[in-house]
């Protein structure tokens, strides 16, 4: 697919994974490693992350259409969609627009309704809107130890190898011509209006849905997991991952996989 990179491994029913701001398909590598012998696992790099090229419009609705483009490109239907962080917002928009593509929907800690972006992340979004975020973020490329003082430090329970985090997530963005500016556009485009607008459609979404939420997340409070449960009629259950942070799908993949398997067996 032109300008969009993705992971596509395994055979069987399709699981499609969508990451959030500042990460990439790499976030799902441990989940995919456990599932690839039983499912076809597809994980997209939303632009400008990973190997995907920047685009001019990086709003949540446009990112949802990029996921739809990928589904068309790969001929995917009857998909088990899984989203995290901004990717969870993208998954919600995708689900209400293209529910015919979905077998199930799983949302982990993510932007929901008016909590978009979450309060703790709004100063970062303001820096992006001012055109100051890229330069500040680039300093971390030369000093990976500083990553613990960024949003990444709040998103993991622990960072044992800061350089590996920077190499996996930030360097691919900033290595592209215009990547830093595209990253700013993406962060500045995160808008609650896009999520509030889909609430009426979420209230009619009967696709079988699972919510798996880390309770230690400083960005997305567990009350938003309950909001999803009370809003989306298709939600079967809410599972709480005790102490899990935003990126628990990477750190505690085995726990997520266990819940995914159980849900997918009896959605």
TORFISE-427058 format. One record per residue (C-alpha): y, x, z. Coordinates in pm, whole numbers, plus 50000, padded with zeros to 5 digits. Last residue first. Layout:
BEGIN
<drenmi><py>Y</py><px>X</px><pz>Z</pz></drenmi>
...
This chain:
BEGIN
<drenmi><py>48701</py><px>48236</px><pz>52154</pz></drenmi>
<drenmi><py>48339</py><px>48294</px><pz>52262</pz></drenmi>
<drenmi><py>48222</py><px>48633</px><pz>52126</pz></drenmi>
<drenmi><py>48579</py><px>48735</px><pz>52042</pz></drenmi>
<drenmi><py>48688</py><px>48669</px><pz>52398</pz></drenmi>
<drenmi><py>48409</py><px>48871</px><pz>52560</pz></drenmi>
<drenmi><py>48458</py><px>49159</px><pz>52317</pz></drenmi>
<drenmi><py>48834</py><px>49158</px><pz>52364</pz></drenmi>
<drenmi><py>48802</py><px>49156</px><pz>52743</pz></drenmi>
<drenmi><py>48569</py><px>49457</px><pz>52743</pz></drenmi>
<drenmi><py>48789</py><px>49634</px><pz>52487</pz></drenmi>
<drenmi><py>49096</py><px>49595</px><pz>52708</pz></drenmi>
<drenmi><py>48922</py><px>49757</px><pz>53004</pz></drenmi>
<drenmi><py>48787</py><px>50038</px><pz>52788</pz></drenmi>
<drenmi><py>49130</py><px>50110</px><pz>52645</pz></drenmi>
<drenmi><py>49283</py><px>50203</px><pz>52978</pz></drenmi>
<drenmi><py>49538</py><px>50466</px><pz>52874</pz></drenmi>
<drenmi><py>49592</py><px>50354</px><pz>52513</pz></drenmi>
<drenmi><py>49582</py><px>49976</px><pz>52561</pz></drenmi>
<drenmi><py>49759</py><px>50045</px><pz>52895</pz></drenmi>
<drenmi><py>50074</py><px>50137</px><pz>52706</pz></drenmi>
<drenmi><py>50303</py><px>49894</px><pz>52887</pz></drenmi>
<drenmi><py>50172</py><px>49987</px><pz>53232</pz></drenmi>
<drenmi><py>49854</py><px>49868</px><pz>53401</pz></drenmi>
<drenmi><py>49868</py><px>49836</px><pz>53780</pz></drenmi>
<drenmi><py>49603</py><px>49562</px><pz>53788</pz></drenmi>
<drenmi><py>49514</py><px>49453</px><pz>53436</pz></drenmi>
<drenmi><py>49576</py><px>49077</px><pz>53448</pz></drenmi>
<drenmi><py>49379</py><px>48847</px><pz>53219</pz></drenmi>
<drenmi><py>49538</py><px>48522</px><pz>53100</pz></drenmi>
<drenmi><py>49310</py><px>48259</px><pz>52954</pz></drenmi>
<drenmi><py>49234</py><px>48027</px><pz>52664</pz></drenmi>
<drenmi><py>49579</py><px>48030</px><pz>52505</pz></drenmi>
<drenmi><py>49570</py><px>47792</px><pz>52206</pz></drenmi>
<drenmi><py>49828</py><px>47553</px><pz>52352</pz></drenmi>
<drenmi><py>50093</py><px>47826</px><pz>52342</pz></drenmi>
<drenmi><py>50377</py><px>47752</px><pz>52585</pz></drenmi>
<drenmi><py>50221</py><px>47752</px><pz>52933</pz></drenmi>
<drenmi><py>49999</py><px>48050</px><pz>52865</pz></drenmi>
<drenmi><py>50285</py><px>48236</px><pz>52693</pz></drenmi>
<drenmi><py>50509</py><px>48169</px><pz>52991</pz></drenmi>
<drenmi><py>50231</py><px>48295</px><pz>53221</pz></drenmi>
<drenmi><py>50222</py><px>48624</px><pz>53034</pz></drenmi>
<drenmi><py>50600</py><px>48626</px><pz>53064</pz></drenmi>
<drenmi><py>50567</py><px>48600</px><pz>53442</pz></drenmi>
<drenmi><py>50372</py><px>48927</px><pz>53425</pz></drenmi>
<drenmi><py>50696</py><px>49120</px><pz>53389</pz></drenmi>
<drenmi><py>50755</py><px>49313</px><pz>53068</pz></drenmi>
<drenmi><py>50955</py><px>49635</px><pz>53108</pz></drenmi>
<drenmi><py>50848</py><px>49781</px><pz>53442</pz></drenmi>
<drenmi><py>50479</py><px>49726</px><pz>53360</pz></drenmi>
<drenmi><py>50253</py><px>49754</px><pz>53665</pz></drenmi>
<drenmi><py>50084</py><px>49416</px><pz>53613</pz></drenmi>
<drenmi><py>49929</py><px>49506</px><pz>53278</pz></drenmi>
<drenmi><py>49881</py><px>49190</px><pz>53076</pz></drenmi>
<drenmi><py>49597</py><px>49058</px><pz>52861</pz></drenmi>
<drenmi><py>49678</py><px>48723</px><pz>52696</pz></drenmi>
<drenmi><py>49406</py><px>48563</px><pz>52483</pz></drenmi>
<drenmi><py>49455</py><px>48312</px><pz>52205</pz></drenmi>
<drenmi><py>49245</py><px>48062</px><pz>52011</pz></drenmi>
<drenmi><py>49477</py><px>47945</px><pz>51726</pz></drenmi>
<drenmi><py>49629</py><px>47616</px><pz>51845</pz></drenmi>
<drenmi><py>49992</py><px>47711</px><pz>51783</pz></drenmi>
<drenmi><py>50197</py><px>47391</px><pz>51820</pz></drenmi>
<drenmi><py>50415</py><px>47512</px><pz>52108</pz></drenmi>
<drenmi><py>50445</py><px>47848</px><pz>51934</pz></drenmi>
<drenmi><py>50613</py><px>47664</px><pz>51647</pz></drenmi>
<drenmi><py>50880</py><px>47515</px><pz>51873</pz></drenmi>
<drenmi><py>50931</py><px>47861</px><pz>52032</pz></drenmi>
<drenmi><py>50982</py><px>48034</px><pz>51697</pz></drenmi>
<drenmi><py>51363</py><px>48042</px><pz>51706</pz></drenmi>
<drenmi><py>51366</py><px>48183</px><pz>52060</pz></drenmi>
<drenmi><py>51181</py><px>48487</px><pz>51926</pz></drenmi>
<drenmi><py>51418</py><px>48567</px><pz>51640</pz></drenmi>
<drenmi><py>51720</py><px>48493</px><pz>51859</pz></drenmi>
<drenmi><py>51593</py><px>48743</px><pz>52115</pz></drenmi>
<drenmi><py>51682</py><px>49028</px><pz>51880</pz></drenmi>
<drenmi><py>51521</py><px>49367</px><pz>51828</pz></drenmi>
<drenmi><py>51728</py><px>49491</px><pz>51534</pz></drenmi>
<drenmi><py>51901</py><px>49772</px><pz>51728</pz></drenmi>
<drenmi><py>51563</py><px>49934</px><pz>51793</pz></drenmi>
<drenmi><py>51465</py><px>49920</px><pz>51426</pz></drenmi>
<drenmi><py>51802</py><px>50034</px><pz>51300</pz></drenmi>
<drenmi><py>51794</py><px>50329</px><pz>51539</pz></drenmi>
<drenmi><py>51447</py><px>50426</px><pz>51416</pz></drenmi>
<drenmi><py>51574</py><px>50401</px><pz>51060</pz></drenmi>
<drenmi><py>51854</py><px>50640</px><pz>51150</pz></drenmi>
<drenmi><py>51604</py><px>50890</px><pz>51287</pz></drenmi>
<drenmi><py>51374</py><px>50857</px><pz>50989</pz></drenmi>
<drenmi><py>51643</py><px>50912</px><pz>50729</pz></drenmi>
<drenmi><py>51437</py><px>51180</px><pz>50555</pz></drenmi>
<drenmi><py>51104</py><px>51176</px><pz>50739</pz></drenmi>
<drenmi><py>51016</py><px>51433</px><pz>51006</pz></drenmi>
<drenmi><py>51200</py><px>51226</px><pz>51269</pz></drenmi>
<drenmi><py>50945</py><px>50945</px><pz>51271</pz></drenmi>
<drenmi><py>50634</py><px>51164</px><pz>51249</pz></drenmi>
<drenmi><py>50773</py><px>51386</px><pz>51527</pz></drenmi>
<drenmi><py>50821</py><px>51099</px><pz>51772</pz></drenmi>
<drenmi><py>50474</py><px>50946</px><pz>51805</pz></drenmi>
<drenmi><py>50180</py><px>51183</px><pz>51794</pz></drenmi>
<drenmi><py>50366</py><px>51513</px><pz>51832</pz></drenmi>
<drenmi><py>50586</py><px>51381</px><pz>52114</pz></drenmi>
<drenmi><py>50290</py><px>51237</px><pz>52302</pz></drenmi>
<drenmi><py>50087</py><px>51556</px><pz>52250</pz></drenmi>
<drenmi><py>50380</py><px>51762</px><pz>52379</pz></drenmi>
<drenmi><py>50402</py><px>51554</px><pz>52695</pz></drenmi>
<drenmi><py>50037</py><px>51628</px><pz>52788</pz></drenmi>
<drenmi><py>49935</py><px>51475</px><pz>53121</pz></drenmi>
<drenmi><py>50164</py><px>51173</px><pz>53102</pz></drenmi>
<drenmi><py>50082</py><px>50927</px><pz>53378</pz></drenmi>
<drenmi><py>50085</py><px>50550</px><pz>53436</pz></drenmi>
<drenmi><py>50241</py><px>50529</px><pz>53092</pz></drenmi>
<drenmi><py>50531</py><px>50312</px><pz>52972</pz></drenmi>
<drenmi><py>50793</py><px>50425</px><pz>53224</pz></drenmi>
<drenmi><py>50771</py><px>50789</px><pz>53119</pz></drenmi>
<drenmi><py>50767</py><px>50681</px><pz>52754</pz></drenmi>
<drenmi><py>51102</py><px>50510</px><pz>52808</pz></drenmi>
<drenmi><py>51251</py><px>50855</px><pz>52851</pz></drenmi>
<drenmi><py>51245</py><px>51093</px><pz>53148</pz></drenmi>
<drenmi><py>50878</py><px>51180</px><pz>53096</pz></drenmi>
<drenmi><py>50966</py><px>51282</px><pz>52741</pz></drenmi>
<drenmi><py>51179</py><px>51569</px><pz>52875</pz></drenmi>
<drenmi><py>50875</py><px>51799</px><pz>52887</pz></drenmi>
<drenmi><py>50869</py><px>51777</px><pz>52507</pz></drenmi>
<drenmi><py>51177</py><px>52003</px><pz>52481</pz></drenmi>
<drenmi><py>51239</py><px>52073</px><pz>52113</pz></drenmi>
<drenmi><py>51137</py><px>51727</px><pz>51996</pz></drenmi>
<drenmi><py>51294</py><px>51574</px><pz>52307</pz></drenmi>
<drenmi><py>51641</py><px>51668</px><pz>52184</pz></drenmi>
<drenmi><py>51574</py><px>51447</px><pz>51880</pz></drenmi>
<drenmi><py>51582</py><px>51138</px><pz>52101</pz></drenmi>
<drenmi><py>51943</py><px>51192</px><pz>52198</pz></drenmi>
<drenmi><py>52049</py><px>51242</px><pz>51837</pz></drenmi>
<drenmi><py>51860</py><px>50932</px><pz>51724</pz></drenmi>
<drenmi><py>51994</py><px>50709</px><pz>52003</pz></drenmi>
<drenmi><py>52367</py><px>50755</px><pz>51942</pz></drenmi>
<drenmi><py>52432</py><px>50519</px><pz>51650</pz></drenmi>
<drenmi><py>52614</py><px>50268</px><pz>51872</pz></drenmi>
<drenmi><py>52351</py><px>49999</px><pz>51802</pz></drenmi>
<drenmi><py>52081</py><px>50250</px><pz>51897</pz></drenmi>
<drenmi><py>52256</py><px>50335</px><pz>52223</pz></drenmi>
<drenmi><py>52278</py><px>49961</px><pz>52297</pz></drenmi>
<drenmi><py>51905</py><px>49924</px><pz>52233</pz></drenmi>
<drenmi><py>51837</py><px>50204</px><pz>52480</pz></drenmi>
<drenmi><py>52057</py><px>50031</px><pz>52740</pz></drenmi>
<drenmi><py>51859</py><px>49711</px><pz>52670</pz></drenmi>
<drenmi><py>51517</py><px>49859</px><pz>52751</pz></drenmi>
<drenmi><py>51504</py><px>49765</px><pz>53122</pz></drenmi>
<drenmi><py>51632</py><px>49415</px><pz>53041</pz></drenmi>
<drenmi><py>51350</py><px>49342</px><pz>52797</pz></drenmi>
<drenmi><py>51439</py><px>49331</px><pz>52427</pz></drenmi>
<drenmi><py>51362</py><px>49050</px><pz>52381</pz></drenmi>
<drenmi><py>51296</py><px>48880</px><pz>52715</pz></drenmi>
<drenmi><py>51452</py><px>48561</px><pz>52575</pz></drenmi>
<drenmi><py>51124</py><px>48461</px><pz>52405</pz></drenmi>
<drenmi><py>50855</py><px>48724</px><pz>52462</pz></drenmi>
<drenmi><py>50858</py><px>49097</px><pz>52393</pz></drenmi>
<drenmi><py>50521</py><px>49249</px><pz>52475</pz></drenmi>
<drenmi><py>50250</py><px>49329</px><pz>52728</pz></drenmi>
<drenmi><py>49924</py><px>49241</px><pz>52552</pz></drenmi>
<drenmi><py>49884</py><px>48953</px><pz>52311</pz></drenmi>
<drenmi><py>49551</py><px>48857</px><pz>52154</pz></drenmi>
<drenmi><py>49533</py><px>48612</px><pz>51863</pz></drenmi>
<drenmi><py>49214</py><px>48466</px><pz>51715</pz></drenmi>
<drenmi><py>49063</py><px>48366</px><pz>51380</pz></drenmi>
<drenmi><py>49387</py><px>48419</px><pz>51198</pz></drenmi>
<drenmi><py>49494</py><px>48418</px><pz>50834</pz></drenmi>
<drenmi><py>49563</py><px>48042</px><pz>50827</pz></drenmi>
<drenmi><py>49807</py><px>48101</px><pz>51114</pz></drenmi>
<drenmi><py>50043</py><px>48270</px><pz>50871</pz></drenmi>
<drenmi><py>50393</py><px>48179</px><pz>50984</pz></drenmi>
<drenmi><py>50325</py><px>48093</px><pz>51350</pz></drenmi>
<drenmi><py>50086</py><px>48386</px><pz>51390</pz></drenmi>
<drenmi><py>50304</py><px>48639</px><pz>51209</pz></drenmi>
<drenmi><py>50597</py><px>48560</px><pz>51437</pz></drenmi>
<drenmi><py>50377</py><px>48600</px><pz>51744</pz></drenmi>
<drenmi><py>50219</py><px>48919</px><pz>51608</pz></drenmi>
<drenmi><py>50562</py><px>49074</px><pz>51544</pz></drenmi>
<drenmi><py>50655</py><px>48997</px><pz>51904</pz></drenmi>
<drenmi><py>50330</py><px>49158</px><pz>52017</pz></drenmi>
<drenmi><py>50407</py><px>49456</px><pz>51794</pz></drenmi>
<drenmi><py>50731</py><px>49495</px><pz>51986</pz></drenmi>
<drenmi><py>50510</py><px>49579</px><pz>52287</pz></drenmi>
<drenmi><py>50141</py><px>49532</px><pz>52199</pz></drenmi>
<drenmi><py>49967</py><px>49314</px><pz>51943</pz></drenmi>
<drenmi><py>49607</py><px>49215</px><pz>51859</pz></drenmi>
<drenmi><py>49508</py><px>48997</px><pz>51562</pz></drenmi>
<drenmi><py>49147</py><px>48887</px><pz>51512</pz></drenmi>
<drenmi><py>49151</py><px>48815</px><pz>51137</pz></drenmi>
<drenmi><py>48990</py><px>48532</px><pz>50944</pz></drenmi>
<drenmi><py>49154</py><px>48676</px><pz>50632</pz></drenmi>
<drenmi><py>49218</py><px>49024</px><pz>50500</pz></drenmi>
<drenmi><py>49236</py><px>49099</px><pz>50127</pz></drenmi>
<drenmi><py>49348</py><px>49459</px><pz>50188</pz></drenmi>
<drenmi><py>49679</py><px>49431</px><pz>50002</pz></drenmi>
<drenmi><py>49732</py><px>49071</px><pz>50106</pz></drenmi>
<drenmi><py>49674</py><px>49157</px><pz>50471</pz></drenmi>
<drenmi><py>49907</py><px>49455</px><pz>50434</pz></drenmi>
<drenmi><py>50178</py><px>49234</px><pz>50285</pz></drenmi>
<drenmi><py>50132</py><px>48994</px><pz>50579</pz></drenmi>
<drenmi><py>50183</py><px>49283</px><pz>50821</pz></drenmi>
<drenmi><py>50498</py><px>49372</px><pz>50627</pz></drenmi>
<drenmi><py>50602</py><px>49008</px><pz>50661</pz></drenmi>
<drenmi><py>50580</py><px>49038</px><pz>51039</pz></drenmi>
<drenmi><py>50797</py><px>49350</px><pz>51021</pz></drenmi>
<drenmi><py>51055</py><px>49143</px><pz>50832</pz></drenmi>
<drenmi><py>51054</py><px>48877</px><pz>51106</pz></drenmi>
<drenmi><py>51096</py><px>49147</px><pz>51377</pz></drenmi>
<drenmi><py>51392</py><px>49313</px><pz>51208</pz></drenmi>
<drenmi><py>51344</py><px>49641</px><pz>51024</pz></drenmi>
<drenmi><py>51561</py><px>49582</px><pz>50718</pz></drenmi>
<drenmi><py>51642</py><px>49903</px><pz>50529</pz></drenmi>
<drenmi><py>51293</py><px>50046</px><pz>50520</pz></drenmi>
<drenmi><py>51163</py><px>50380</px><pz>50645</pz></drenmi>
<drenmi><py>50835</py><px>50518</px><pz>50508</pz></drenmi>
<drenmi><py>50505</py><px>50477</px><pz>50691</pz></drenmi>
<drenmi><py>50302</py><px>50782</px><pz>50792</pz></drenmi>
<drenmi><py>50339</py><px>50729</px><pz>51164</pz></drenmi>
<drenmi><py>50637</py><px>50511</px><pz>51247</pz></drenmi>
<drenmi><py>50930</py><px>50419</px><pz>51018</pz></drenmi>
<drenmi><py>50800</py><px>50161</px><pz>50941</pz></drenmi>
<drenmi><py>50513</py><px>49982</px><pz>51117</pz></drenmi>
<drenmi><py>50201</py><px>50197</px><pz>51114</pz></drenmi>
<drenmi><py>49919</py><px>49946</px><pz>51078</pz></drenmi>
<drenmi><py>49585</py><px>49940</px><pz>51256</pz></drenmi>
<drenmi><py>49275</py><px>49801</px><pz>51083</pz></drenmi>
<drenmi><py>48939</py><px>49794</px><pz>51262</pz></drenmi>
<drenmi><py>48633</py><px>49661</px><pz>51078</pz></drenmi>
<drenmi><py>48403</py><px>49566</px><pz>51360</pz></drenmi>
<drenmi><py>48078</py><px>49668</px><pz>51532</pz></drenmi>
<drenmi><py>48063</py><px>50047</px><pz>51502</pz></drenmi>
<drenmi><py>48443</py><px>50070</px><pz>51496</pz></drenmi>
<drenmi><py>48487</py><px>49901</px><pz>51835</pz></drenmi>
<drenmi><py>48486</py><px>50182</px><pz>52091</pz></drenmi>
<drenmi><py>48672</py><px>50432</px><pz>51873</pz></drenmi>
<drenmi><py>48914</py><px>50157</px><pz>51772</pz></drenmi>
<drenmi><py>49018</py><px>50095</px><pz>52132</pz></drenmi>
<drenmi><py>49058</py><px>50470</px><pz>52186</pz></drenmi>
<drenmi><py>49269</py><px>50509</px><pz>51869</pz></drenmi>
<drenmi><py>49494</py><px>50207</px><pz>51932</pz></drenmi>
<drenmi><py>49814</py><px>50395</px><pz>52016</pz></drenmi>
<drenmi><py>49758</py><px>50617</px><pz>51710</pz></drenmi>
<drenmi><py>49856</py><px>50316</px><pz>51495</pz></drenmi>
<drenmi><py>50212</py><px>50393</px><pz>51593</pz></drenmi>
<drenmi><py>50436</py><px>50460</px><pz>51895</pz></drenmi>
<drenmi><py>50815</py><px>50443</px><pz>51927</pz></drenmi>
<drenmi><py>50863</py><px>50070</px><pz>51905</pz></drenmi>
<drenmi><py>50549</py><px>49857</px><pz>51912</pz></drenmi>
<drenmi><py>50192</py><px>49860</px><pz>51783</pz></drenmi>
<drenmi><py>50000</py><px>49607</px><pz>51571</pz></drenmi>
<drenmi><py>49618</py><px>49598</px><pz>51560</pz></drenmi>
<drenmi><py>49407</py><px>49400</px><pz>51312</pz></drenmi>
<drenmi><py>49043</py><px>49329</px><pz>51403</pz></drenmi>
<drenmi><py>48832</py><px>49231</px><pz>51102</pz></drenmi>
<drenmi><py>48473</py><px>49108</px><pz>51133</pz></drenmi>
<drenmi><py>48225</py><px>49372</px><pz>51016</pz></drenmi>
<drenmi><py>48260</py><px>49729</px><pz>50903</pz></drenmi>
<drenmi><py>48431</py><px>50037</px><pz>51041</pz></drenmi>
<drenmi><py>48759</py><px>50209</px><pz>50968</pz></drenmi>
<drenmi><py>49100</py><px>50120</px><pz>50824</pz></drenmi>
<drenmi><py>49396</py><px>50309</px><pz>50970</pz></drenmi>
<drenmi><py>49734</py><px>50233</px><pz>50817</pz></drenmi>
<drenmi><py>50019</py><px>50375</px><pz>50617</pz></drenmi>
<drenmi><py>50295</py><px>50174</px><pz>50450</pz></drenmi>
<drenmi><py>50514</py><px>50316</px><pz>50173</pz></drenmi>
<drenmi><py>50330</py><px>50150</px><pz>49888</pz></drenmi>
<drenmi><py>50000</py><px>50000</px><pz>50000</pz></drenmi>
